[in-house]
Amino acid sequence: MNAPIPLLRRSPLDFAFALLVIAAGFIAFSRYREFMDYYEQGILAASVGGIIWFGWFWRPMRVFLPVCTVIALGAIALYQGELARGQTVFGLKFMLSSQSAVMWMCVLFFLATALYWLGLLRRSATALSIASGLTWAAAAAALVSKLVRWYESYLIGADVGHIPVSNLYEVFVLFCLITALMYLYYEAKFQARAMGAFVLLVISAAVCFILWYSLDRQAHEIQPLIPALQSWWMKIHVPANFVGYGAFGLAAMLGMAWLLAVPGEALPASRKLPLYGLAGLLATAGIAFQIQGSTWFPALGAGTGFVALFILAAAGMVLLALNRGVLASFLPRPETLDEVSYKAIAVGFLFFTIATILGALWAAEAWGGYWSWDPKETWALIVWLNYAAWLHVRLVKGWRGTVLAWWSVVGLLVTTFAFIGVNMFLSGLHSYGAL
């Protein structure tokens, strides 16, 4: 007997979702065709197909995406073509303008993080369920903010309008959205909500950066694209990159969870005490560097906070090594953490590879060469080689456990430097991303 054709197994909701996406794509094409070149029309067509596949692959998207779109369209309707209404209309000022939605996203992610930890430590299924719901709400706020900000940029001017993935503020919101959705998928697939206590930590760290960057640097203000970014390549290169970043961040946090779920070699108190002292010294140094670093090393500028982050990360890894297995009775099975981490890195590596290829093609068009060994390109290659090696030793050599867990944790530091640190400390063709 022949296997059933997958298309015939689709539910009426699947087909309704597909028709809705096709209709939305057709309306967008009809209204904005004259403003799109052939490449952008191709991106629109591919997006329609990709969204349909995504909704069929992960069924919650059949509701999540339309609901977010309807909310965003409601916000757009409230603007009535005037950006100034964002500061006078209650629904926009306090809820649905892009910046208001981002602030709601931040609050919801913080609340979700707290409840995930409460649920983990108290073994409360109710708290974990509420935390999961808050994470869905935060992801919805993030997506609504992206859609509304896209529209707001065009209200400023047709020459200013652009997809909101052009600066650190915008891509950090994208990172939060992608990482949260990836986590929610694996949470449901493996029925392991306790993982959220760790994954939401990296999202909350990104939220802290968003709050600092928007409140201290006013980075939430929409600016025209610089010439280097005025390309349709940005619309596909940057999102692909951040699927990779989100996946690597998720895997790193699950690596930490694995280390705290599996006991390591017991150390005598005589060896533990000096290591705790080292962790304390590193933590003190990191805090001091954060507070006084700009005075000690004025040439570093905003980079002092980045250096402080790495010092604190070193302190955290010492503490992690000293507390192996402390959460063994609270976390999901180590095999689950290992499997989710592997799947996340595999997906992230695929998209990071695609993003690197797209970046090379963009570079050829913009600068006349596919590869120039610019610092950003060099560190992107380092990140790619790091995770290629991780996958190789797991799939070919059969490695599992402690080494790969630590590798994924350290890999996040490598990725963070490639993402932010290069732009802060090394000059090159990608220096437009500096703080």
Beta strands, then each sheet from edge to edge (+ up, - down):
end
